[in-house]
Amino acid sequence: MYRLSVPRRSALTRRALWYAAAFVLLAALVDITDFDRLNAFAVQNLQPLAGGNGHPRMLEATTVLVSPAGPMITAIVIAVAAICLLARGRTRAAAAWPAALALALVVEVVSKLVVDQHRSNIWYGFGLTLDSSFPSGHMLRAILITGAVAAVIPALRAALAVWCVAVAVCLLINGWHLPTDIAGGILAGMALYYFAQAYSLTPRTAASPSSSSLYAGTVAPVPDRPGTYGSRSR
């Protein structure tokens, strides 16, 4: 029975590896070329709210939309989601999303240390001051919040996806990040999202008809005893 989870888990892992490879490639290109023309165009034409410009209420709105993806709030949200998943007996999913967040921190800090940029803002975080903003940690964490919360409340999936798009737009127009930073955050976030999904799978989840969807693994029945499945008695 447990072999039923292998094909689905392998498919998700492959997706994660493709996104991870794309992220590494983008990071290398940013370090080598800096995508100077693209980022220069963005700075001159796509960041109307940068530097405190624009209507104060618009600036406030973009900040409010992005702020849930900050490090502290993200940690709290994913911790609460993990507790809810654990309470439902979904131990693999409960461990997967906090682990993905921890890996996200490593990816973000190491990338900002290694990848050199010409047009990026000074980045402050975790006691560090770096002249690089690649990748966008807010974008990365927004994707992980979406995955963790949707694992608990699938009905919020569409709304959270829309929020991720809004975060990407706000990060650009308010001048917090360059387009390449946001793209890097998306690639890294999707890689970790799929790794977390793959680890969250149980045999029953992987074998279910709905497992072919993008969000397979968000419902994971618990085996009552080896070879059978159902809900545990409380």
Buried (B, 14 or more C-beta within 10 A) or exposed (E): EEEBBEEBBEBBBEBBEBBBEBBBEBBEEBBEEBBEEBBBEBBEEBBEBBEEEBEEEBBEBBEEBBEBBEBEEBBEBBBEBBEBBEEBBBBBBBBBBBBBBEBBBEBBBEBBEEBBBBBBBEBEBEEEEBEBBBBBBBBBBBBBBBBBBBBBEEEEBEEBBEBBEBBBBBBBBBBBBBBBBBBBBBBBBBBBBBBBBBBBBBBBBBBBEEBEEEBBBBBBBBBEEEEEBEEEEE
